Amino acid sequence: MDAKMILDRVQQHTPTILGSRNFAKFAILLPLVQKDNETHVLFEVRSRQLRRQPGDICFPGGRIDRQDTSEEAAALRETSEELGIDEADISDIFPLDYMVSPFGMIVYPYTGFIHDPESIKLNLAEVEDYFTVPLSFFMETKPQIHKVDFEAKPEDDFPFDLIVGGEDYDWRTRQIDEYFYIYEDKVIWGLTGKILAHFVEMVR
């Protein structure tokens, strides 16, 4: 391969996150509603019949499908499907910082206002319940932050003989912060808590 061809290939390349082609991609909506003359954040409670994270508190959202024209379109579609509302009832939609998870996942969060929460008809196959919390609570309440360590565990046939240090190689421990908000009897944590904390800091 000659130098010109190499430079042409590099010049035509659009940078992205290395390996992101193989990442699972999700889009979510942080829904805002007006209630009692105050802005509230709406949360879902996942159905206990779901295989993954049954009963957890989360925002509407899910995997981006091929037919979705954009990450935002996926977030609106999932919200519409889960809450049983019309996409036209969601407005003022803006992106938040997207997130690359250490577990091979990219999450694209958005926020927007739901104008007619009384029309919500839950898809009970996915959502057991929903509730709202005044945004002022999160503005006034700092999250608890707890750290989780993940240690490297090479496979049995890992080629230690090919790396300096061999079996004594000093692997870095990966550490992530888990955010917790406790509101009455509700515990909001994990990815939902982390995105919520980012949103609160952004609007503070």
Backbone as CSV, one residue per row, in Angstrom:
resi,resn,N_x,N_y,N_z,CA_x,CA_y,CA_z,C_x,C_y,C_z
1,MET,0.856,-1.195,0.000,0.000,0.000,0.000,0.891,1.244,0.000
2,ASP,0.681,2.125,-0.991,1.565,3.273,-1.082,1.134,4.386,-0.127
3,ALA,2.011,5.376,0.051,1.787,6.440,1.033,0.531,7.250,0.718
4,LYS,0.262,7.523,-0.579,-0.908,8.330,-0.942,-2.196,7.626,-0.539
5,MET,-2.260,6.319,-0.780,-3.458,5.568,-0.426,-3.666,5.560,1.096
6,ILE,-2.568,5.424,1.829,-2.664,5.440,3.295,-3.200,6.784,3.772
7,LEU,-2.641,7.872,3.221,-3.080,9.211,3.637,-4.534,9.473,3.246
8,ASP,-4.951,8.971,2.076,-6.337,9.135,1.652,-7.286,8.434,2.630
9,ARG,-6.936,7.231,3.033,-7.781,6.478,3.970,-7.888,7.213,5.309
10,VAL,-6.757,7.717,5.797,-6.756,8.415,7.080,-7.558,9.712,6.981
11,GLN,-7.398,10.437,5.866,-8.084,11.714,5.691,-9.597,11.527,5.630
12,GLN,-10.055,10.424,5.062,-11.483,10.166,4.911,-12.128,9.621,6.186
13,HIS,-11.311,9.278,7.163,-11.842,8.660,8.388,-12.436,9.707,9.320
14,THR,-13.620,9.429,9.845,-14.237,10.289,10.858,-13.980,9.676,12.231
15,PRO,-13.263,10.378,13.107,-12.924,9.802,14.415,-14.171,9.506,15.246
16,THR,-14.114,8.429,15.982,-15.173,8.068,16.919,-14.500,7.396,18.110
17,ILE,-15.264,6.792,18.974,-14.693,6.090,20.119,-14.177,4.742,19.644
18,LEU,-12.901,4.459,19.931,-12.284,3.223,19.458,-13.080,2.009,19.950
19,GLY,-13.482,1.165,19.016,-14.229,-0.040,19.366,-15.721,0.169,19.511
20,SER,-16.189,1.415,19.306,-17.606,1.706,19.569,-18.552,0.966,18.628
21,ARG,-18.038,0.519,17.486,-18.887,-0.237,16.562,-19.455,-1.481,17.237
22,ASN,-18.696,-2.037,18.185,-19.133,-3.258,18.863,-19.866,-2.986,20.171
23,PHE,-20.020,-1.696,20.537,-20.708,-1.359,21.780,-22.229,-1.455,21.583
24,ALA,-22.930,-1.857,22.646,-24.388,-1.737,22.660,-24.720,-0.273,22.904
25,LYS,-25.691,0.253,22.173,-26.016,1.688,22.265,-27.454,1.868,22.748
26,PHE,-27.608,2.723,23.748,-28.910,2.964,24.359,-29.192,4.469,24.390
27,ALA,-30.464,4.824,24.383,-30.882,6.215,24.513,-31.959,6.294,25.582
28,ILE,-31.901,7.331,26.411,-32.885,7.486,27.475,-33.373,8.928,27.519
29,LEU,-34.491,9.121,28.202,-35.028,10.463,28.405,-35.165,10.712,29.901
30,LEU,-34.617,11.840,30.356,-34.848,12.311,31.720,-36.085,13.211,31.631
31,PRO,-37.265,12.690,32.014,-38.504,13.429,31.767,-38.795,14.441,32.876
32,LEU,-39.187,15.628,32.471,-39.604,16.669,33.393,-41.100,16.912,33.218
33,VAL,-41.792,17.159,34.329,-43.217,17.467,34.287,-43.489,18.636,35.225
34,GLN,-44.539,19.381,34.918,-44.983,20.442,35.820,-46.074,19.877,36.724
35,LYS,-45.882,20.028,38.023,-46.833,19.491,38.993,-46.883,20.439,40.188
36,ASP,-48.092,20.861,40.556,-48.265,21.783,41.690,-47.381,23.020,41.528
37,ASN,-47.358,23.556,40.311,-46.588,24.768,40.010,-45.088,24.608,40.266
38,GLU,-44.612,23.386,40.114,-43.187,23.100,40.336,-42.730,22.060,39.324
39,THR,-41.459,22.132,38.964,-40.890,21.142,38.046,-40.524,19.874,38.811
40,HIS,-40.990,18.742,38.302,-40.686,17.437,38.888,-39.916,16.594,37.872
41,VAL,-39.156,15.630,38.385,-38.502,14.622,37.550,-39.326,13.346,37.639
42,LEU,-39.598,12.736,36.495,-40.395,11.512,36.460,-39.481,10.296,36.363
43,PHE,-39.807,9.271,37.151,-39.054,8.018,37.162,-39.988,6.846,36.917
44,GLU,-39.439,5.798,36.344,-40.162,4.538,36.185,-39.666,3.525,37.214
45,VAL,-40.539,2.570,37.551,-40.145,1.387,38.310,-40.253,0.208,37.353
46,ARG,-39.144,-0.452,37.099,-39.128,-1.547,36.129,-39.980,-2.725,36.614
47,SER,-40.639,-3.370,35.657,-41.448,-4.536,35.984,-40.604,-5.610,36.657
48,ARG,-41.196,-6.272,37.639,-40.483,-7.358,38.321,-40.458,-8.635,37.482
49,GLN,-41.117,-8.608,36.338,-41.092,-9.760,35.436,-39.921,-9.691,34.452
50,LEU,-39.223,-8.558,34.422,-38.103,-8.416,33.500,-36.908,-9.235,33.969
51,ARG,-36.140,-9.703,33.014,-34.960,-10.521,33.347,-33.837,-9.669,33.919
52,ARG,-33.667,-8.457,33.381,-32.584,-7.591,33.830,-33.113,-6.486,34.739
53,GLN,-32.526,-6.339,35.887,-32.802,-5.259,36.837,-34.293,-5.103,37.174
54,PRO,-34.969,-6.206,37.507,-36.396,-6.097,37.855,-36.586,-5.248,39.108
55,GLY,-37.588,-4.364,39.074,-37.916,-3.539,40.230,-37.038,-2.323,40.418
56,ASP,-36.018,-2.146,39.587,-35.140,-0.982,39.732,-35.855,0.289,39.265
57,ILE,-35.396,1.409,39.788,-35.894,2.716,39.379,-35.021,3.222,38.236
58,CYS,-35.654,3.752,37.191,-34.885,4.162,36.016,-35.620,5.274,35.277
59,PHE,-34.995,5.752,34.211,-35.633,6.654,33.267,-36.131,5.840,32.072
60,PRO,-37.129,6.347,31.338,-37.543,5.660,30.113,-36.382,5.579,29.130
61,GLY,-36.298,4.470,28.420,-35.244,4.342,27.425,-34.962,2.903,27.100
62,GLY,-34.054,2.708,26.162,-33.698,1.353,25.775,-32.713,1.353,24.627
63,ARG,-32.530,0.181,24.048,-31.543,-0.004,22.981,-31.955,0.763,21.722
64,ILE,-30.976,1.347,21.068,-31.213,2.033,19.798,-31.362,0.988,18.699
65,ASP,-32.484,1.040,17.985,-32.759,0.087,16.914,-32.323,0.648,15.566
66,ARG,-32.207,-0.242,14.591,-31.773,0.178,13.256,-32.740,1.169,12.620
67,GLN,-34.030,1.038,12.932,-34.998,1.934,12.291,-35.014,3.325,12.917
68,ASP,-34.350,3.503,14.062,-34.296,4.824,14.688,-33.409,5.738,13.855
69,THR,-33.915,6.917,13.543,-33.162,7.845,12.693,-32.060,8.570,13.452
70,SER,-32.123,8.565,14.792,-31.106,9.230,15.604,-31.227,8.718,17.034
71,GLU,-30.259,9.092,17.858,-30.327,8.738,19.276,-31.555,9.380,19.924
72,GLU,-31.831,10.641,19.557,-33.005,11.328,20.117,-34.287,10.601,19.733
73,ALA,-34.380,10.157,18.481,-35.572,9.435,18.026,-35.772,8.155,18.833
74,ALA,-34.668,7.494,19.169,-34.763,6.275,19.969,-35.269,6.573,21.377
75,ALA,-34.768,7.653,21.970,-35.207,8.024,23.321,-36.699,8.345,23.334
76,LEU,-37.170,9.053,22.314,-38.594,9.404,22.248,-39.449,8.164,21.986
77,ARG,-38.997,7.298,21.108,-39.747,6.072,20.815,-39.897,5.220,22.068
78,GLU,-38.800,5.016,22.776,-38.844,4.183,23.982,-39.743,4.805,25.053
79,THR,-39.664,6.130,25.205,-40.501,6.806,26.190,-41.973,6.656,25.828
80,SER,-42.289,6.830,24.559,-43.657,6.683,24.090,-44.177,5.265,24.329
81,GLU,-43.340,4.269,24.034,-43.749,2.871,24.197,-43.948,2.507,25.668
82,GLU,-43.063,2.982,26.529,-43.103,2.580,27.931,-44.175,3.315,28.732
83,LEU,-44.373,4.595,28.418,-45.345,5.396,29.167,-46.695,5.502,28.456
84,GLY,-46.777,5.015,27.224,-48.037,5.044,26.510,-48.507,6.437,26.167
85,ILE,-47.564,7.324,25.873,-47.914,8.695,25.509,-47.504,8.959,24.073
86,ASP,-48.049,10.030,23.511,-47.700,10.420,22.150,-46.380,11.185,22.173
87,GLU,-45.529,10.922,21.198,-44.258,11.641,21.132,-44.476,13.146,21.015
88,ALA,-45.613,13.547,20.451,-45.908,14.968,20.301,-46.128,15.643,21.651
89,ASP,-46.377,14.847,22.704,-46.572,15.411,24.042,-45.256,15.664,24.770
90,ILE,-44.135,15.403,24.085,-42.817,15.649,24.671,-42.162,16.790,23.896
91,SER,-41.713,17.812,24.606,-41.123,18.964,23.919,-39.852,19.420,24.624
92,ASP,-39.209,20.418,24.032,-37.989,20.998,24.605,-36.976,19.901,24.925
93,ILE,-36.656,19.128,23.903,-35.773,17.975,24.066,-34.336,18.407,23.771
94,PHE,-33.458,18.177,24.736,-32.062,18.570,24.581,-31.148,17.447,25.068
95,PRO,-29.978,17.298,24.430,-29.053,16.228,24.839,-28.276,16.593,26.094
96,LEU,-27.993,15.587,26.902,-27.062,15.698,28.019,-25.755,15.039,27.584
97,ASP,-24.758,15.008,28.453,-23.501,14.336,28.103,-23.757,12.844,27.904
98,TYR,-23.234,12.307,26.793,-23.371,10.863,26.623,-22.309,10.150,27.451
99,MET,-22.536,8.877,27.677,-21.733,8.143,28.650,-21.238,6.837,28.051
100,VAL,-19.942,6.578,28.212,-19.355,5.310,27.787,-19.176,4.450,29.028
101,SER,-19.930,3.389,29.098,-19.890,2.506,30.266,-18.686,1.575,30.179
102,PRO,-18.094,1.208,31.323,-16.984,0.239,31.291,-17.453,-1.160,30.911
103,PHE,-18.750,-1.331,30.695,-19.291,-2.652,30.369,-19.699,-2.754,28.897
104,GLY,-19.021,-1.987,28.033,-19.256,-2.097,26.600,-20.570,-1.509,26.146
105,MET,-20.924,-0.343,26.690,-22.218,0.257,26.396,-22.052,1.769,26.281
106,ILE,-22.725,2.384,25.301,-22.770,3.838,25.191,-24.211,4.271,25.424
107,VAL,-24.395,5.237,26.325,-25.735,5.719,26.669,-25.852,7.177,26.258
108,TYR,-26.899,7.485,25.513,-27.167,8.848,25.050,-28.391,9.382,25.803
109,PRO,-28.187,10.229,26.824,-29.325,10.759,27.572,-29.830,12.081,26.989
110,TYR,-31.125,12.271,27.099,-31.777,13.518,26.716,-32.689,13.943,27.861
111,THR,-33.086,15.191,27.840,-34.116,15.648,28.758,-35.190,16.360,27.959
112,GLY,-36.410,16.368,28.502,-37.516,17.019,27.824,-38.734,17.051,28.731
113,PHE,-39.690,17.887,28.370,-40.904,18.046,29.171,-42.036,17.184,28.620
114,ILE,-42.703,16.466,29.527,-43.935,15.749,29.201,-45.094,16.649,29.598
115,HIS,-45.963,16.959,28.625,-46.979,17.979,28.860,-48.290,17.455,29.426
116,ASP,-48.557,16.176,29.283,-49.834,15.649,29.748,-49.606,14.351,30.522
117,PRO,-48.975,14.428,31.701,-48.673,13.194,32.443,-49.924,12.423,32.850
118,GLU,-51.078,13.101,32.893,-52.312,12.400,33.251,-52.696,11.362,32.192
119,SER,-52.143,11.498,30.985,-52.487,10.562,29.905,-51.604,9.312,29.908
120,ILE,-50.678,9.219,30.852,-49.753,8.076,30.885,-50.529,6.767,31.081
121,LYS,-50.258,5.798,30.214,-50.819,4.451,30.327,-49.651,3.479,30.230
122,LEU,-49.202,2.993,31.362,-47.967,2.217,31.425,-48.034,0.932,30.608
123,ASN,-46.926,0.631,29.953,-46.740,-0.682,29.337,-46.300,-1.625,30.462
124,LEU,-47.255,-2.352,31.038,-46.995,-3.127,32.253,-46.027,-4.286,32.034
125,ALA,-45.779,-4.645,30.790,-44.779,-5.682,30.520,-43.380,-5.188,30.854
126,GLU,-43.193,-3.854,30.838,-41.881,-3.280,31.104,-41.846,-2.386,32.335
127,VAL,-42.969,-1.718,32.626,-42.990,-0.705,33.685,-44.078,-1.045,34.697
128,GLU,-43.667,-1.210,35.943,-44.602,-1.556,37.016,-45.326,-0.327,37.556
129,ASP,-44.611,0.798,37.615,-45.180,1.997,38.216,-44.326,3.193,37.799
130,TYR,-44.802,4.389,38.132,-43.985,5.579,37.949,-44.287,6.549,39.077
131,PHE,-43.382,7.478,39.294,-43.569,8.491,40.329,-42.754,9.712,39.939
132,THR,-43.007,10.825,40.610,-42.252,12.039,40.346,-41.646,12.556,41.648
133,VAL,-40.565,13.288,41.509,-39.873,13.900,42.642,-39.606,15.357,42.284
134,PRO,-39.890,16.285,43.186,-39.594,17.692,42.872,-38.114,17.874,42.543
135,LEU,-37.831,18.605,41.474,-36.444,18.870,41.114,-35.723,19.588,42.249
136,SER,-36.457,20.388,43.004,-35.846,21.123,44.120,-35.206,20.183,45.132
137,PHE,-35.771,18.969,45.289,-35.170,18.006,46.220,-33.740,17.677,45.798
138,PHE,-33.544,17.438,44.514,-32.211,17.079,44.023,-31.274,18.285,44.028
139,MET,-31.827,19.460,43.819,-31.000,20.661,43.872,-30.470,20.897,45.285
140,GLU,-31.228,20.454,46.283,-30.865,20.708,47.679,-30.204,19.508,48.356
141,THR,-30.175,18.360,47.684,-29.691,17.126,48.301,-28.497,16.585,47.538
142,LYS,-27.374,16.447,48.195,-26.205,15.846,47.554,-26.356,14.324,47.536
143,PRO,-25.950,13.696,46.449,-26.035,12.233,46.408,-24.965,11.593,47.293
144,GLN,-25.282,10.420,47.811,-24.235,9.593,48.421,-23.427,8.976,47.286
145,ILE,-22.108,8.952,47.426,-21.260,8.365,46.392,-20.436,7.238,47.014
146,HIS,-20.596,6.048,46.463,-19.862,4.878,46.948,-19.066,4.278,45.796
147,LYS,-17.883,3.827,46.089,-16.984,3.319,45.051,-17.067,1.791,44.945
148,VAL,-16.958,1.313,43.710,-16.949,-0.119,43.435,-15.674,-0.440,42.667
149,ASP,-14.910,-1.431,43.142,-13.677,-1.849,42.474,-13.942,-3.077,41.604
150,PHE,-13.324,-3.084,40.429,-13.358,-4.245,39.549,-11.929,-4.688,39.311
151,GLU,-11.621,-5.931,39.645,-10.256,-6.437,39.502,-10.113,-7.241,38.217
152,ALA,-8.932,-7.138,37.609,-8.651,-7.897,36.396,-8.481,-9.371,36.737
153,LYS,-9.093,-10.239,35.935,-8.961,-11.680,36.140,-8.699,-12.338,34.785
154,PRO,-7.423,-12.476,34.391,-7.100,-13.064,33.090,-7.587,-14.510,32.981
155,GLU,-7.852,-14.924,31.731,-8.254,-16.311,31.493,-7.107,-17.260,31.815
156,ASP,-7.456,-18.536,31.985,-6.450,-19.537,32.361,-5.327,-19.642,31.334
157,ASP,-5.655,-19.427,30.039,-4.624,-19.567,29.001,-4.015,-18.226,28.610
158,PHE,-4.138,-17.199,29.486,-3.571,-15.893,29.177,-2.052,-16.026,29.011
159,PRO,-1.459,-15.428,27.942,-0.025,-15.606,27.657,0.864,-14.696,28.520
160,PHE,0.977,-15.030,29.795,1.807,-14.223,30.693,3.255,-14.150,30.223
161,ASP,3.719,-15.175,29.489,5.104,-15.203,29.037,5.395,-14.127,27.991
162,LEU,4.335,-13.500,27.441,4.534,-12.488,26.414,4.584,-11.073,26.971
163,ILE,4.339,-10.899,28.259,4.307,-9.543,28.817,5.360,-9.403,29.911
164,VAL,5.884,-8.183,30.030,6.870,-7.905,31.072,6.193,-8.018,32.443
165,GLY,6.798,-8.794,33.315,6.218,-8.991,34.640,5.515,-10.318,34.779
166,GLY,5.140,-10.914,33.639,4.507,-12.224,33.672,3.298,-12.270,34.605
167,GLU,3.226,-13.345,35.407,2.092,-13.508,36.315,2.078,-12.469,37.425
168,ASP,3.192,-11.755,37.599,3.242,-10.697,38.618,2.917,-9.320,38.033
169,TYR,2.389,-9.297,36.818,2.045,-8.017,36.194,1.106,-7.226,37.105
170,ASP,1.381,-5.940,37.225,0.610,-5.086,38.134,-0.616,-4.527,37.404
171,TRP,-1.711,-5.295,37.430,-2.943,-4.857,36.787,-3.547,-3.688,37.559
172,ARG,-4.083,-2.730,36.810,-4.775,-1.622,37.455,-6.186,-2.051,37.854
173,THR,-6.573,-1.679,39.050,-7.944,-1.946,39.481,-8.847,-0.851,38.926
174,ARG,-9.899,-1.247,38.256,-10.854,-0.266,37.720,-11.849,0.083,38.821
175,GLN,-12.100,1.364,38.994,-12.992,1.821,40.050,-14.050,2.748,39.461
176,ILE,-15.298,2.537,39.849,-16.369,3.419,39.396,-17.110,3.972,40.613
177,ASP,-17.708,5.142,40.424,-18.521,5.766,41.470,-19.983,5.417,41.244
178,GLU,-20.655,4.980,42.286,-22.092,4.741,42.231,-22.790,5.835,43.034
179,TYR,-23.758,6.494,42.412,-24.485,7.605,43.024,-25.818,7.109,43.581
180,PHE,-26.143,7.566,44.790,-27.400,7.180,45.442,-28.156,8.430,45.891
181,TYR,-29.432,8.528,45.498,-30.364,9.495,46.070,-31.465,8.701,46.764
182,ILE,-31.795,9.091,47.987,-32.875,8.426,48.718,-33.982,9.442,48.945
183,TYR,-35.143,9.174,48.346,-36.301,10.062,48.471,-37.451,9.247,49.050
184,GLU,-37.843,9.581,50.284,-38.870,8.810,50.991,-38.468,7.338,50.979
185,ASP,-39.275,6.455,50.385,-38.917,5.034,50.368,-38.295,4.602,49.044
186,LYS,-37.912,5.575,48.219,-37.362,5.272,46.895,-35.845,5.433,46.895
187,VAL,-35.156,4.479,46.302,-33.699,4.548,46.159,-33.373,4.668,44.673
188,ILE,-32.797,5.800,44.308,-32.444,6.094,42.912,-30.929,5.995,42.817
189,TRP,-30.434,5.057,42.049,-28.990,4.831,42.060,-28.517,4.333,40.691
190,GLY,-27.230,3.990,40.641,-26.646,3.431,39.424,-26.561,4.448,38.304
191,LEU,-26.761,3.974,37.082,-26.686,4.830,35.909,-27.700,5.966,36.005
192,THR,-28.895,5.665,36.521,-29.928,6.688,36.672,-29.453,7.787,37.618
193,GLY,-28.864,7.392,38.735,-28.357,8.365,39.693,-27.228,9.199,39.127
194,LYS,-26.373,8.582,38.331,-25.229,9.306,37.755,-25.689,10.339,36.726
195,ILE,-26.629,9.965,35.871,-27.149,10.899,34.869,-27.921,12.019,35.555
196,LEU,-28.678,11.673,36.585,-29.430,12.670,37.333,-28.482,13.691,37.978
197,ALA,-27.388,13.211,38.570,-26.423,14.112,39.210,-25.795,15.057,38.185
198,HIS,-25.503,14.529,36.994,-24.957,15.376,35.917,-25.959,16.461,35.526
199,PHE,-27.219,16.059,35.384,-28.256,17.033,35.009,-28.394,18.130,36.070
200,VAL,-28.404,17.731,37.328,-28.563,18.713,38.423,-27.402,19.692,38.412
201,GLU,-26.185,19.207,38.241,-25.030,20.110,38.215,-25.079,21.034,37.001
202,MET,-25.626,20.546,35.904,-25.692,21.352,34.695,-26.677,22.507,34.836
203,VAL,-27.793,22.280,35.534,-28.824,23.326,35.647,-28.697,24.145,36.924
204,ARG,-27.806,23.732,37.814,-27.689,24.428,39.098,-27.279,25.887,38.905
